[in-house]
């Protein structure tokens, strides 16, 4: 498992996402967010979604008082991606292993 705080200036190589990072990342998992992005960012978000290889039925969405969680698990890659959007930062957690491990991490985040 790994964790990083998303830095909008360096998160995606060659693109400064300052002001757009949250919508860009949400577009990986939520199609209705994509129209709010520039055509270039929309295309990159779609390509990133394809690279993650997370099927629509495997997307995890949750909202709590002060933060939102978006993510999903790819059986093909044996990886789960979890993004936590809070007031101060965007957190990216990558979970390697089986789907059950990914679900356990997502559940523990929700319970905290």
Secondary structure, 3 states (H helix, E strand, C coil): CEEEECCCCCCECCECCCCCHHHHHHHHHCHHHHHHCCHHHHHHHHHHHHHHCCCHHHEEEEECCCCEEEEEEECCCCEEEEEEECCCCEEEEEEECCHHHHHHHHHHHHHC
